[in-house]
Amino acid sequence: MASGGVSFNARTELVFIQNGTLNAHRYLTEVLEVHAVPFMMTLGENATFMHDNARPHTARMVNDYLDEVQITRFVWPARSPDLNPIEHVWDEIKRRLRKHVPAPRNSRELREMVVQEWNNLPQHVIQNLIRSMPRRLQAVIAARGGNTRY
């Protein structure tokens, strides 16, 4: 599993979760403490952290840590991960990976290709996704929390 973060002008390095599943402790120690929070600290006090409502992301220990380091979080509507621009970044990475010829032969090659595509994704693609957030949120409000085209 890979984890990464984006902002309007930058992105994190990718983090690969090895050997097992991502639980709250691993999310805290392998993603937040080492990558996400240091990245957030470079963005200034108006930055808002977005992660979905996956269990490792909403665990008490994670929320306590984010409170302790004073990271402002986006409050997610239930069942709405597609509002997060990172989901659309991953969709674009997957589209780019499908175009690789030859396809990766093993997990090492796949990882290398994911890193390559992550690093080569133009920042303006990420910026356009972030710019679309107000429209996405308005669509959710207009649909009273129901499905939208996003």
C-alpha positions as a Markdown table, in Angstrom:
| # | Residue | x | y | z |
|---|---|---|---|---|
| 1 | Met | 0.0 | 0.0 | 0.0 |
| 2 | Ala | 1.2 | 3.5 | -0.8 |
| 3 | Ser | 0.4 | 6.7 | 0.9 |
| 4 | Gly | 1.1 | 10.3 | -0.3 |
| 5 | Gly | -0.1 | 13.8 | 0.3 |
| 6 | Val | -0.6 | 16.8 | -1.9 |
| 7 | Ser | -1.0 | 20.5 | -1.5 |
| 8 | Phe | -1.5 | 23.3 | -4.1 |
| 9 | Asn | 2.2 | 23.8 | -4.6 |
| 10 | Ala | 3.9 | 20.6 | -3.4 |
| 11 | Arg | 3.5 | 16.9 | -2.6 |
| 12 | Thr | 5.0 | 14.5 | -0.1 |
| 13 | Glu | 7.3 | 11.6 | -0.9 |
| 14 | Leu | 5.4 | 8.4 | -1.2 |
| 15 | Val | 5.3 | 6.1 | 1.8 |
| 16 | Phe | 4.9 | 2.3 | 1.2 |
| 17 | Ile | 3.4 | 0.3 | 4.0 |
| 18 | Gln | 5.2 | -3.0 | 4.0 |
| 19 | Asn | 4.4 | -6.3 | 5.7 |
| 20 | Gly | 0.8 | -6.3 | 6.9 |
| 21 | Thr | -2.1 | -4.0 | 7.1 |
| 22 | Leu | -2.3 | -0.4 | 8.0 |
| 23 | Asn | -3.6 | 0.1 | 11.6 |
| 24 | Ala | -3.8 | 3.2 | 13.7 |
| 25 | His | -0.4 | 2.7 | 15.3 |
| 26 | Arg | 1.3 | 2.2 | 11.9 |
| 27 | Tyr | -0.5 | 5.1 | 10.4 |
| 28 | Leu | 0.6 | 7.3 | 13.3 |
| 29 | Thr | 4.3 | 6.2 | 13.3 |
| 30 | Glu | 5.0 | 5.4 | 9.6 |
| 31 | Val | 2.9 | 8.1 | 7.9 |
| 32 | Leu | 1.9 | 10.9 | 10.2 |
| 33 | Glu | 4.9 | 11.4 | 12.3 |
| 34 | Val | 7.5 | 10.8 | 9.6 |
| 35 | His | 5.9 | 12.3 | 6.5 |
| 36 | Ala | 2.5 | 14.0 | 6.7 |
| 37 | Val | 2.9 | 16.2 | 9.8 |
| 38 | Pro | 6.3 | 17.5 | 8.9 |
| 39 | Phe | 4.9 | 18.3 | 5.4 |
| 40 | Met | 1.9 | 20.0 | 6.9 |
| 41 | Met | 4.2 | 22.1 | 9.1 |
| 42 | Thr | 5.8 | 23.6 | 5.9 |
| 43 | Leu | 2.5 | 24.7 | 4.6 |
| 44 | Gly | 1.6 | 27.3 | 7.2 |
| 45 | Glu | -1.1 | 27.8 | 9.7 |
| 46 | Asn | -4.0 | 28.0 | 7.2 |
| 47 | Ala | -3.3 | 24.4 | 5.9 |
| 48 | Thr | -6.1 | 21.9 | 6.4 |
| 49 | Phe | -5.3 | 18.2 | 6.6 |
| 50 | Met | -7.6 | 15.8 | 4.7 |
| 51 | His | -7.8 | 12.1 | 5.2 |
| 52 | Asp | -10.9 | 9.9 | 4.8 |
| 53 | Asn | -12.9 | 8.2 | 7.6 |
| 54 | Ala | -10.9 | 5.0 | 7.3 |
| 55 | Arg | -10.6 | 3.4 | 10.8 |
| 56 | Pro | -6.8 | 3.9 | 11.1 |
| 57 | His | -7.3 | 7.6 | 10.3 |
| 58 | Thr | -10.1 | 8.2 | 12.9 |
| 59 | Ala | -8.6 | 6.2 | 15.9 |
| 60 | Arg | -8.4 | 8.1 | 19.2 |
| 61 | Met | -4.6 | 7.8 | 19.2 |
| 62 | Val | -4.5 | 9.5 | 15.8 |
| 63 | Asn | -6.9 | 12.3 | 16.7 |
| 64 | Asp | -5.0 | 12.8 | 20.0 |
| 65 | Tyr | -1.7 | 13.1 | 18.2 |
| 66 | Leu | -3.1 | 15.5 | 15.5 |
| 67 | Asp | -4.6 | 17.6 | 18.3 |
| 68 | Glu | -1.3 | 17.7 | 20.2 |
| 69 | Val | 0.6 | 18.9 | 17.1 |
| 70 | Gln | -2.2 | 21.3 | 16.3 |
| 71 | Ile | -3.1 | 20.0 | 12.8 |
| 72 | Thr | -6.4 | 21.4 | 11.6 |
| 73 | Arg | -8.5 | 18.6 | 10.0 |
| 74 | Phe | -11.2 | 18.7 | 7.3 |
| 75 | Val | -14.5 | 17.3 | 8.7 |
| 76 | Trp | -15.7 | 14.7 | 6.3 |
| 77 | Pro | -19.3 | 14.0 | 5.5 |
| 78 | Ala | -20.1 | 10.3 | 5.9 |
| 79 | Arg | -19.2 | 8.0 | 2.9 |
| 80 | Ser | -17.6 | 10.7 | 0.8 |
| 81 | Pro | -14.0 | 9.8 | 0.1 |
| 82 | Asp | -14.3 | 10.9 | -3.5 |
| 83 | Leu | -14.4 | 14.6 | -2.4 |
| 84 | Asn | -10.7 | 14.3 | -1.4 |
| 85 | Pro | -8.5 | 15.5 | -4.3 |
| 86 | Ile | -5.9 | 12.7 | -3.4 |
| 87 | Glu | -8.4 | 10.1 | -4.6 |
| 88 | His | -8.4 | 11.7 | -8.0 |
| 89 | Val | -4.6 | 11.9 | -8.0 |
| 90 | Trp | -4.5 | 8.1 | -7.4 |
| 91 | Asp | -7.0 | 7.6 | -10.2 |
| 92 | Glu | -4.7 | 9.5 | -12.5 |
| 93 | Ile | -1.7 | 7.5 | -11.3 |
| 94 | Lys | -3.5 | 4.3 | -12.1 |
| 95 | Arg | -4.5 | 5.5 | -15.6 |
| 96 | Arg | -0.8 | 6.3 | -16.3 |
| 97 | Leu | 0.3 | 3.0 | -14.9 |
| 98 | Arg | -2.0 | 1.1 | -17.3 |
| 99 | Lys | -0.3 | 2.7 | -20.2 |
| 100 | His | 3.1 | 1.3 | -19.3 |
| 101 | Val | 4.5 | -1.2 | -21.8 |
| 102 | Pro | 5.7 | -3.6 | -20.7 |
| 103 | Ala | 3.6 | -3.9 | -17.6 |
| 104 | Pro | 5.6 | -4.3 | -14.3 |
| 105 | Arg | 6.7 | -7.9 | -13.8 |
| 106 | Asn | 6.9 | -7.9 | -10.1 |
| 107 | Ser | 6.2 | -5.7 | -7.0 |
| 108 | Arg | 9.5 | -4.0 | -7.1 |
| 109 | Glu | 8.9 | -2.8 | -10.7 |
| 110 | Leu | 5.4 | -1.7 | -9.8 |
| 111 | Arg | 6.7 | 0.3 | -6.9 |
| 112 | Glu | 9.3 | 2.0 | -9.1 |
| 113 | Met | 6.6 | 2.8 | -11.7 |
| 114 | Val | 4.3 | 4.2 | -9.0 |
| 115 | Val | 7.0 | 6.5 | -7.7 |
| 116 | Gln | 7.9 | 7.6 | -11.2 |
| 117 | Glu | 4.3 | 8.5 | -12.1 |
| 118 | Trp | 3.8 | 10.2 | -8.7 |
| 119 | Asn | 6.9 | 12.3 | -9.3 |
| 120 | Asn | 6.1 | 13.1 | -12.9 |
| 121 | Leu | 2.4 | 14.1 | -12.4 |
| 122 | Pro | 2.3 | 17.7 | -13.3 |
| 123 | Gln | 1.5 | 20.0 | -10.4 |
| 124 | His | -1.2 | 21.8 | -12.4 |
| 125 | Val | -3.2 | 18.6 | -12.4 |
| 126 | Ile | -3.2 | 18.6 | -8.6 |
| 127 | Gln | -3.9 | 22.3 | -8.5 |
| 128 | Asn | -7.0 | 21.8 | -10.8 |
| 129 | Leu | -8.3 | 19.1 | -8.4 |
| 130 | Ile | -7.8 | 21.4 | -5.4 |
| 131 | Arg | -9.5 | 24.3 | -7.2 |
| 132 | Ser | -12.5 | 22.0 | -7.8 |
| 133 | Met | -13.2 | 21.6 | -4.1 |
| 134 | Pro | -15.7 | 24.4 | -3.7 |
| 135 | Arg | -17.7 | 23.0 | -6.7 |
| 136 | Arg | -17.6 | 19.6 | -5.2 |
| 137 | Leu | -18.8 | 20.7 | -1.8 |
| 138 | Gln | -21.6 | 22.8 | -3.4 |
| 139 | Ala | -22.7 | 19.7 | -5.4 |
| 140 | Val | -22.9 | 17.7 | -2.2 |
| 141 | Ile | -24.9 | 20.4 | -0.5 |
| 142 | Ala | -27.3 | 20.7 | -3.5 |
| 143 | Ala | -27.7 | 16.9 | -3.5 |
| 144 | Arg | -28.4 | 17.0 | 0.3 |
| 145 | Gly | -25.6 | 14.6 | 0.8 |
| 146 | Gly | -26.6 | 12.3 | -2.0 |
| 147 | Asn | -24.7 | 11.3 | -5.1 |
| 148 | Thr | -23.0 | 13.8 | -7.3 |
| 149 | Arg | -21.0 | 13.6 | -10.5 |
| 150 | Tyr | -17.8 | 13.7 | -8.5 |
